[in-house]
Amino acid sequence: MTQGFRPSLRPGLRQHWEGGDRGASSPVSPAPPAPPGHAAAERPVMFLGHLPRLSGLPAGPSRFPISAPPPPPAPPDADAAPPAAPGDAEEPEWELLPDELVAQVMSCLQFSDLCSAARVCRQWRQVSAHEDFWRVMDVQDKQVPMHTVLALCTRFPRVEGIHLGLVPLADVRAFIDSPVLPLRHLTHLTLGTAENAHALLAAIHTMFPALVTLSIAAADFRVKPSSSLVLNHPLLQALSVGHRAVPGVQISWGDRLTVRCPALSSLSLVGMEHTRLELHTPALRELRIPRHKLSSGVQLREALTGCPLLRVLDASHSNVTTDDTLRNLDGACPHLEELVVSRCPNVTLAGVAFPALRRIDAERCPSVICQGALRSFVALEELVLDEGGCTVLDLTTLRRLRVVSLSKCRITTLRLWSPDLTTLRLDGCHALTSIDVRSTAATAFEWGHLLALTSVSLVCPSLEVLALEDCDALKPEECVALTGQAPGAVPRLRRLSLQGCEGFTAVKVASESLEELDLGRCRGMRRAEVACPRLHKLLLAECDGLTELSLSSEGFRSLGLGTCARLERLELAAAHLHTLDLTGCGALRTAALRCPHLTAADCTFCLSLEAGFFAALPAGAPALAYLSLASCPGLTPGFLQPLRRLRKLASLDLSYTYIGAEHLAAAIGMLKEPEEEEEECGGGGGDDDMVCDDEVTAVGGGGLWGIGPGGDGRGGAAAAGGEHLAGSQVVSQASGSVGTSRGGLLGLRTLQLAVCKGLTDAAAASLAHPAALPLLEDLDLTHAPLSARALGAVVAARQATLRDLTLSGCPGVCGELADVLLFCGREGGG
C-alpha cells in the first residue's frame, strides 16, 4: 500500500488503547491490574526482541513511539528456581503483548498483511478494529478478494483511499455496483480497467462527493446512454482517464465531453475519441490530450477559453494538431509554459508565439521546425527535438536555454550560445558536421556516434567532462580547443575521451587541468604528444598504429603501455611515477625516461630493445629497484653493462633469454670502473643496503674471475693452493697491468635466470665467486643446463646469504648435490 495515502493515526487512537475510551462498547478488554510495587497508571511493556519477524514490517523506527518505560528489574530471589536453559525456553505468550504495541506494529503493515494480521487472534482482531487502520485500501497486488474490500467498506465507511489498479474487470464491476456506495469520505480512487465508464464519470459527484483524485488507466466507452458526457464535481482536483480502444466500435462525430469542475487543476485524457471538448475549469493548469480526435483547432481554442491559468498543454500524437491550431491558441493561453507536440507531422511552429513558453517537446516531428519561431521564444529553457527533421539550428539569441535534446536528429550544423546551458544531447546525429557551443554553466558533455563531425568549437569555462566517441571524421586540427591549445576555451577540463576517433593520426594535448585522457580505439593514430601536469590516467587500448609517444605529467603513479604493440619510441617525463609496465611492446626500440622515483619497470616481451634504452636507464631512472627483461631475446653483453650503475637495483629478471658467461660478466663481473663512478659508489653513503668498493685480486689469464682451465670457478692459484683469492689488486686481461676493480649490481637480492639455455659452467663461475652479488637472497636456475660441480660451487659460495634457490629441471641435481645442500642447511641453521 502506498504509504503516502495512509493518514496518520489520530490522537484519539492512542487514548483508545491507553484506557481513555475503554467503555462497554470498546472491543478491547480492560487493562490488567498493575503489578505489585508499581504505580497503577503504568502498563507493562513487552519489547519486540522476542518476537518473530513479521512480513511487511519496514526497517527503521516506527511512527508511534512508546512512552511507557519498561519496569525496573525485580531483585533476585534466593529461593527462586534457577533460570531455564536456552533450549528449554517456552514459546512467548502473545496475549501478554500490550495493545498499544500491537497497534504500533499494525500501523507499519501493508494492506494485505494487515488483513492477515487481523485474523491471527481475538486480541489482534480487536486492536485492528479501529477505523484509522482502514483509511486507505490498496488492492493492487490482488491478494485480497473483492468481497473482503466491500465488507471493510461497509464496516468502515470513512475510508479515504481505494486503489484497484490491477484487479480483474469483474471485481471493478462488483465494486461499482455494490450497495456500499456512496462513499462520502473517499478522496482518492484508482481503477485499472473500468467498463461503462460513461456512466461512472457521469455519476462520480453522487458516488464520491468528496473525491479529489480519480485515475482510470483503461476506460471503456462502448456503452453510452447519450452522445454527450457531462462530468460535474465541485471538489475534484486531478482527473486521468485512458481510453480503452475496442476494435470495430465507431464513435460518432457528435460525441461531446463537458467538464464542469471548478477545482480541477490537472486533466489527462489519453486517446480521447470525443470530437468536441468543453471545459469549465477556471483553475486548470495542466491539460494532456495526446491522440485526441478533436475536429479542428477552433474546437480546441473554444475548449481552452475557460482555462485562463493553463500552464501545460500536451496535444501530441495527432494529425489534427497543426500550426493553425497552435496559432489559434495565442490569445487563449497567455501563461502557457510547456507545449508538447511530439509526433505531430503538421507542426513547424511557424507564426506561433507564446511569450511565456519555457519548454517545447517536438520529438519525432518530421517537418522542419521554423528557426524564426524558436528565436521568438525568449523565455525558452528546454528544447526537445529528438529524431526531428531540422537540418540547421542557430540558437544564439536564446540566452535562457538550459536543456537541449537533439538525439538522432537530421541536423547538420549547430550553433548554440546560452550562458545557462547545462545539458546537450547529440547521440546518433550521424549528419552533424559542425558544433559551436558557448556556455558558462555546462560541466559535462557526452556525445557519441557523430560520424560526420569535422569541426568542434567550445567556449565553456566550467566544462569538466567531455566525451567525443566514435567520431570517425573528426580531425585534430579542427578541435584545438579540446586539447588545451586554445587558451580559455575549456580551462577546467578534467576528463577527455576521444575513444574511437579513427581520423586522428597525430594528437597533441597540452592542458593544465586535464586529469584523465582516453584515446582508446584510435587505430589510425601514429604519434601522440601529451603534456598535462595533472594527468594521472591514460588509456590507449587498441591503439594498434601508435609508434611514437611523448608523455609529460607529474600526476602518474603507475603507467601501463602494454597494449601498444607497435610502439617504437617513448619519451616519458613523470616526476612521481613508481611503476612502468611495458609488457608486450614488441616493437619498442628506445625510451628516454626522466623518472627520478621510478622503482619498477617490466619490459617482458620487448623484443626490439636497443643499446640506447639501457644506456639511458641509470640517468633516467636512478631509483630503479625492479627490472624485468624476461623473454627479450636480443640482449647482448653491451646492453647489460650499463645496469651496473643502477645502485638501487634489487631484483633482476632475465628468464627466457639467451644470456651466457659474457652477459653475466658484463653485469656482475669485476670490471675497471671510471674514477667518478668509484667516487659515486664509495662516497655516496646514502644507502645502507649498498655494498661498494668490493675489491678482489685475481692473477693470471684464466678469465675475468681468473678461472682456470678446470672451470671450477676458483682460478689457477686457488686450484693450486685450495683457497679463494683475496686482496686489493687485479691484473687486467688486456694489458696485464694491475688496477682496482669491483663487481656490478652489488645490491641485487633477487636474480631470475629460469630457462636460460646459454648458461654454462663458465657462466656459473660468475655466480660462485664470493665477491659477486654479496646480498643475493633469491636465485632461480630453473632448467639451467649446469653440472653438479657448478651447482655445488654456487651453493657453497651462497650459503651465507641465499634463502631461496630454485633448481627445478636442472640436469646437474644429483645425490652429491643434495649432500651439499643438507650440509649448507645445517651450517646455516635452516
Secondary structure, DSSP 8 states (H G I E B T S, - for coil): --GGGS----HHHHHHHHTTT-STT-SS-------TTS-TT------GGGS---TT--SS--SS---S---------TTS-----GGG-----GGGS-HHHHHHHHTTS-HHHHHHHTTS-HHHHHHTTSGGGGSEEE-TTS-S-HHHHHHHHHH-TT--EEEESSS-HHHHHHHHTSTT---TT--EEEEEEESSHHHHHHTHHHH-TT--EEEEEEE-----SSSEEEEE-SS--EEEEEE---TT----TT-EEEEE-TT--EEEEET---SEEEEE-TT--EEE-TT---S-HHHHHHHHTT-TT--EEE--S-SS--HHHHHTTTTT-TT--EEE-TT-TT---TT---TT--EEE-TT--S---HHHHHH-TT--EEE-TT---SEEEESS-TT--EEE-TT----EEEEE-TT--EEE-TT-TT--EEEEE-SS--EEEEE--TT--EEEEE-TT--EEEEES-TT--GGG-TTTTT-STTSSTT--EEE-TT-TT-SEEEEE-SS--EEE-TT-TT--EEEEE-TT--EEE-TT-TT--EEEEE-S--SEEE-TT-TT--EEEEE-TT--EEE-TT-TT--EEEEE-TT--EEE-TT-TT--HHHHHHHHHH-TT--EEE-TT-TT--HHHHGGGGG-TT--EEE-TTS---HHHHHHHHS-B---HHHHHHHHH----SS----------SSS-TT---TT-SSSHHHHHHHSS---SS-EE-TTT--EE--B-S-TT--EEE-TT-TT--HHHHHHHH-TTS-TT--EEE-TT----HHHHHHHHHHHTTT--EEE-TT-TT--HHHHHHHHHHHHHHT-
